[in-house]
Amino acid sequence: MSVEDDGPKWVEMPSIADQSMSIIDPGEPYHDLGMRFPDAPVPRLDGDVIIHRAVLEDVTGISQIMDWVSDGDIVIIEMSDLMSRDMELQLAVGKIQDFVEDDVNGQVVRLGNTRLLLLPPTFDSARVN
């Protein structure tokens, strides 16, 4: 920073109402920027990757997940809400797996009991022993 700089410049985000925003203190360890700026105007360059976190409550959210994967983004899906509905869980996982692995040639990786990691074809997972 040069001598005449007054510090960082703040960008006004009209998508978030001022009354719902908490103040960010310097040195604060974590900011959920997805909550604070859900529609941030961030330019996307070639090779940039977005990691989406999604909670899949029912099968209606699958189309958005498919859009993200087809755009080349990584998706982490939390499915604990579906765990008690066995038939709907199997349908959702089957549709996601068919699309990711068969249609776009990506990978579906299980993360614990309730999460899936979806990797587009530009990424690869490795088994660690």
N, C-alpha and C positions, 0 to 999 in steps of 0.2 A: 504494500500500500504506500502511496506517496504521502507527503506531508499534508497536502490539501484534502485528502480523502477523509470523510467523516465516519468510515466504517462500512459495513455491508449495506447494500441497497435492498430494500424490501419490495417484493412484487405483490401488488394487490390482486387477490384472487376472488373475483365476483361470485364464483360458484359456492363459496362458503359464507354464511352469514356471520357478521362480526360478533354477535352475541353468543354464538356457540363455540367460538374459538377461545382456547386457553392461551395464556401467554407462554411463549417459549423462552425459558431462561438459559443464559449461556452456561454451557457445561452439562446441560440436561442429557442423560445417557441415551434416551430413546424418544423418537418422535414417530408416531404412526402417520406417515405422510399420505397414505392411502385414505385415511379418515379425514385428514385436514384438507387435502387437495384431490378429491376423487377424479376431477376432470382437468388435471393440470395440462397446460399447453406445452408439452415437451416434444421437441422435434425428434424424429426417429431417423437415424442414419443407417446405411448398410452395415450389417454385422451387429447392430444393437439387439439386445435381447431383453425382453421384459419377463419377469417372473410373477405370475399371477397366483394369488391365494384365493381359493374359493371354498365355500361351504355348500355342499350339494345337499339340499333338503328334499328334493324330489327330482323326477326325470325331466322336468321342464327346464332345468338349468343346463342340460347337456349341450344344447345347441351353442350357447355362449362359450362353453369349454372347447367345443370343436372349432369354433371360429378362432380362438386364441392359438390352439395348436396348429391350425392350418396357416396362421400368420407367422409361424416360426417361434412362438413364445413357449416358455416353460410354464407348466401349471402344476400347482400342488393342491390337491382336492382333499378336504376333510369331509368324511361321510358318516360320522357318528350318528347323525339323525336318521340315516337309512338303515343302520345296523339291526334295528328291531323289526324292520319290514323286509323279510328275506326275499320275497318275490321281486319287489321293486329294486332292492339292492342288486340282485342278479341281473335284472334287466338293464339297470344303469351301467354296471361294470361291463356287461357284455357289449352294449352299444359303444361305450367309450373305447374298449379294447379293440373291437372290430374296426372302428374308425382310425384310431391311432396306429395300430400295428399293420392292418391290412390296407387301408386306403391311403394313408400318408407315409407309411413305412417308418413310423417312429417307434418309441418304446413306452411301455407302461411298467412302472416299478412300484412295488408295494413298499410303503413306509409304515411299518407297524401294523396294527390291526384296523385302523380307521382312516388311513391316508393312502393316496396314490400320487405318484410323481409321473407326470406325462412329459416325455421328451420328444420334441419334433425330430425329423430325420437328420437335422444338422448337428445333433448332439448324440453322444454315445455314453452308455454307462459301463462301468468296469466292476467286476467282482473282486472284492477285497477279501483275502483269506486271513 
